[in-house]
Amino acid sequence: MAIQSTFSVPGGVSEFFYAMSSVPGRSFREEAEELLARYREAAAGTVPVWCRFHLSDIANQAQELRELSGDADAALVGQPPVGNARIALEAYHLSPGPETIRLENGTELRLKHYRQLFFRTGTLTARGSGPQMREEFETAERLLARYGGTVAENLQRTWIYCRDIDNNYADLVSARRELFRKYGLTENTHYIASTGIEGMSDPHSRLVRMDSFALFGHVPEQIEYMQALDHLSPTHVYAVTFERGTRIVYGDRSCCCISGTASIDRNGGIVHPRDVEKQTRRLIENVEALLRNHGGSLADLKQAVVYLRDPADAAAVEAVLCDRIPDETARIMVKGSVCRPGWLVEMDAIAVNANGNPAFKRFE
């Protein structure tokens, strides 16, 4: 299992993906210092675009990590890494480095042909998971409008972390569905690639937190909304509104943003209830089907996060991952319940390959 994965093409921008956990058995400060040192050494000479930390006790660790990292606005989520580690991270870097502009709670990436935004909302005023979900998207809508964009045209990927997902997810989904109708996003147009998973925020009283990725400078033909209807149902079948994945095609490569994927069938049902090993195999089969339908394969996986409802299942899940996921994929495994209690494991991922289209501008 790698902690770093790279994609490059001759004469092009190189992409670097990182995923690593701390060595357990020490204080939080010691584990965080060791992890940050290892990360900085691995990423030396590259330009950071985004980094997200997964913490075992966000209420007590958030401030100390911000001080250690030197980033007062660090992206944090309360999802304990498996194996008793206190902290894990996932990150994305580029080289040679394009111009990056620090935003409040985010980064603007200025490439030659494209502009990318990676951002999140710092604080929320609403109460309840539905109102907080609404505030998250309305804040994103205002930010995109400042760049001349919209949610429908420019927002490509979201990661939604929900505290106590078994009780708060339904209102979140209802609010998102209503907002998407307002934005003109329906089952007949498209939704947005997304992960909706259990996760604590800072402050810990917050019920919903959303991280977002937006793209500017593209044409609509560069965006493919991923399907594998012989394996997975459209999400609207069970009344949720997100895409299974989004493929962005550039002149020299394509990037697949794979949404949170579980052991689901083409009718929207749970496959292999109560069997985490078989559920893991099915979710990987589903990811493979999505990639295969859009010019890719599992060999293209660069980064993945695996979410477990019960960390005691880690060994069984890891055995399947080692069998099916390329060793070169940078990945971590954390505790995070999926949106239905019957799903024991979920994975989201980023895949990149050289199957671009020269009709479009290169990723530079």
Residue pairs with C-beta under 8 A, 6 or more apart in sequence:
1 321
1 322
1 327
1 329
1 331
2 327
2 328
2 329
2 330
2 331
3 18
3 19
3 20
3 38
3 42
3 330
4 16
4 17
4 18
4 42
4 43
4 330
5 16
5 17
5 301
5 302
5 303
5 328
5 329
5 330
6 14
6 15
6 16
6 17
6 302
7 14
7 15
7 17
7 253
7 302
7 352
7 353
8 14
8 15
9 252
9 253
9 354
12 252
12 253
12 362
12 363
12 364
13 94
13 95
13 96
13 98
13 111
13 363
13 364
14 46
14 94
14 95
14 96
15 92
15 93
15 94
15 302
15 352
16 43
16 46
16 92
16 93
16 94
16 95
17 90
17 91
17 92
17 302
17 303
17 330
17 350
18 39
18 42
18 43
18 51
18 89
18 90
18 91
18 92
18 93
18 303
18 330
19 88
19 89
19 90
19 91
19 303
19 304
19 305
19 330
19 331
19 332
20 35
20 38
20 39
20 42
20 88
20 89
20 330
20 332
21 35
21 81
21 83
21 85
21 87
21 88
21 332
22 31
22 32
22 34
22 35
22 81
22 85
22 86
22 87
22 88
23 31
23 34
23 35
23 85
24 31
24 83
24 84
24 85
24 86
25 84
26 34
28 56
28 57
28 60
28 61
28 64
28 86
28 87
29 64
29 68
31 85
31 86
31 87
32 61
32 64
32 65
32 68
32 69
32 86
32 87
33 68
35 87
35 88
35 89
36 68
36 69
39 51
39 89
39 91
43 91
43 93
45 95
46 93
46 94
46 95
46 97
47 93
47 94
47 95
47 96
47 97
47 98
47 100
48 91
48 92
48 93
48 100
49 92
49 93
49 94
49 100
49 107
49 109
49 116
49 118
50 75
50 91
50 92
50 107
50 118
51 74
51 75
51 89
51 90
51 91
51 92
52 75
52 76
52 77
52 89
52 90
52 91
52 159
52 211
53 65
53 69
53 74
53 75
53 76
53 77
53 87
53 88
53 89
54 77
54 78
54 79
54 80
54 81
54 87
54 88
54 89
54 90
54 332
54 334
55 61
55 62
55 65
55 76
55 77
55 78
55 79
55 80
55 86
55 87
56 78
56 80
56 81
56 85
56 86
56 87
57 78
57 80
57 86
58 76
58 77
58 78
58 200
58 201
58 202
58 204
59 78
59 200
59 202
59 203
59 204
61 86
61 87
62 76
62 202
65 74
65 76
65 87
66 72
66 73
66 74
73 104
73 105
73 106
73 122
75 120
75 211
76 201
76 202
77 161
77 199
77 200
77 201
77 209
78 199
78 200
78 201
78 202
78 204
79 161
79 197
79 198
79 199
79 200
79 307
79 334
79 335
79 336
80 86
80 311
80 334
80 335
81 87
81 88
81 332
81 333
81 334
81 335
82 308
82 311
82 314
82 333
82 334
82 335
83 314
83 333
88 332
88 334
89 332
90 303
90 305
90 330
90 332
92 303
92 350
94 109
98 109
98 110
98 111
98 112
99 109
99 110
100 107
100 108
100 109
100 110
101 107
101 108
101 109
101 110
102 108
103 117
103 119
104 122
105 119
105 120
105 121
105 122
106 117
106 118
106 119
106 120
107 117
107 118
107 119
108 115
108 116
108 117
109 115
109 116
109 117
109 118
111 217
111 363
111 364
112 364
113 217
113 361
113 362
113 363
113 364
114 215
114 216
114 217
114 218
114 361
114 363
115 147
115 215
115 216
115 217
116 213
116 214
116 215
116 216
117 143
117 144
117 147
117 212
117 213
117 214
117 216
118 211
118 212
118 213
119 140
119 143
119 211
119 212
119 214
120 209
120 210
120 211
120 212
121 135
121 136
121 139
121 140
121 209
121 210
124 132
124 135
124 136
124 206
124 208
125 135
126 132
126 134
126 135
128 171
128 207
129 162
129 163
129 168
129 169
129 171
129 172
129 175
129 207
129 208
130 171
130 172
130 174
130 175
131 175
132 172
132 206
132 207
132 208
133 160
133 171
133 172
133 175
133 176
133 179
133 208
133 210
134 175
134 178
134 179
136 160
136 208
136 209
136 210
137 151
137 176
137 179
137 210
138 179
140 151
140 155
140 210
140 212
140 214
141 150
141 151
141 183
144 150
144 151
144 154
144 155
144 214
147 154
147 214
147 216
148 216
149 155
149 214
149 216
150 183
151 183
151 185
151 192
152 183
152 184
152 185
152 189
152 190
153 220
154 214
154 215
154 216
155 192
155 212
155 213
155 214
156 192
156 193
156 213
156 214
156 215
156 223
156 246
156 248
156 257
157 192
157 193
157 194
157 212
157 213
157 246
157 257
158 192
158 193
158 194
158 195
158 210
158 211
158 212
158 213
158 242
159 194
159 195
159 197
159 210
159 211
159 212
159 348
160 172
160 194
160 195
160 196
160 197
160 208
160 209
160 210
161 197
161 198
161 199
161 200
161 201
161 208
161 209
161 210
161 211
162 168
162 169
162 172
162 196
162 197
162 198
162 199
162 207
162 208
163 198
163 199
163 200
163 201
163 204
163 206
163 207
163 208
164 198
164 207
165 196
165 197
165 198
165 337
165 338
165 339
166 337
166 341
168 207
168 208
169 196
169 339
172 196
172 208
173 196
173 239
173 240
173 241
176 241
177 239
177 240
177 241
180 186
180 191
180 241
185 191
185 192
185 241
187 234
187 236
190 225
190 243
191 225
191 235
191 241
191 242
191 243
192 242
192 243
192 246
193 226
193 242
193 243
193 244
193 245
193 246
193 257
193 258
193 259
194 242
194 243
194 259
194 260
195 259
195 260
195 305
195 346
195 348
196 240
196 242
196 260
196 339
197 260
197 307
197 336
197 337
197 338
197 339
197 346
198 307
198 336
198 337
198 338
199 209
199 336
201 207
201 208
201 209
213 257
215 248
217 361
218 248
218 360
219 360
221 249
221 360
222 248
222 249
222 250
222 357
222 360
223 246
223 247
223 248
223 249
224 246
224 247
224 248
224 249
224 294
225 243
225 244
225 245
225 246
225 247
226 243
226 244
226 245
226 246
226 247
226 256
226 258
226 290
226 293
226 294
227 234
227 244
227 290
227 293
228 244
228 286
228 289
228 290
228 292
228 293
229 266
230 266
230 289
231 265
231 266
231 285
231 286
231 289
231 290
232 244
232 261
232 264
232 265
232 266
232 286
232 289
232 290
233 264
233 265
233 266
233 267
233 268
235 241
235 242
235 243
235 244
237 267
237 268
238 268
240 339
242 259
243 259
244 258
244 259
244 261
244 290
245 256
245 257
245 258
245 259
245 290
245 294
246 256
246 257
247 254
247 255
247 256
247 257
247 294
247 295
247 296
248 254
248 255
248 256
248 257
249 355
249 356
249 357
249 360
250 356
250 357
250 360
250 361
250 362
250 363
251 356
251 357
251 358
251 359
251 360
251 361
251 362
251 363
252 354
252 356
252 362
252 363
252 364
253 352
253 353
253 354
253 355
253 356
253 363
254 294
254 295
254 296
254 352
254 353
254 355
254 356
254 357
255 350
255 351
255 352
256 290
256 291
256 294
256 296
256 300
256 349
256 350
256 351
256 352
257 350
258 287
258 290
258 291
258 347
258 348
258 349
258 350
258 351
259 348
260 307
260 338
260 346
260 347
260 348
261 283
261 286
261 287
261 290
261 346
261 347
261 348
261 349
262 270
262 279
262 283
262 286
262 338
262 340
262 343
262 345
262 346
263 270
263 271
263 272
263 278
263 279
263 280
263 282
263 283
263 286
263 343
263 344
263 345
264 270
264 271
264 282
264 286
264 343
265 271
270 340
270 342
270 343
271 278
271 279
271 282
272 278
272 279
272 282
273 342
274 342
274 344
276 308
276 310
276 313
276 316
276 317
276 344
276 345
277 316
277 317
277 319
277 320
279 343
279 344
279 345
280 316
280 317
280 320
280 321
280 345
281 320
281 324
283 345
283 346
283 347
284 298
284 320
284 321
284 324
284 325
284 347
287 298
287 347
287 349
288 297
288 298
291 297
291 298
291 300
291 351
295 353
295 355
296 351
296 353
296 355
297 353
298 324
298 325
298 326
299 326
300 351
300 352
300 353
301 325
301 326
301 329
301 349
301 350
301 351
302 329
302 330
302 349
302 350
302 351
302 352
303 329
303 330
303 331
303 349
303 350
304 325
304 329
304 330
304 331
304 347
304 348
304 349
304 350
305 331
305 332
305 333
305 334
305 347
305 348
305 349
306 317
306 321
306 331
306 332
306 333
306 334
306 345
306 346
306 347
307 333
307 334
307 335
307 336
307 337
307 338
307 345
307 346
307 347
308 314
308 317
308 333
308 334
308 335
308 336
308 344
308 345
309 335
309 336
309 337
309 338
309 341
309 343
309 344
309 345
310 344
311 335
313 344
313 345
314 333
317 333
317 345
318 333
321 331
321 333
325 331
329 349
336 346
338 344
338 345
338 346
356 362
356 363
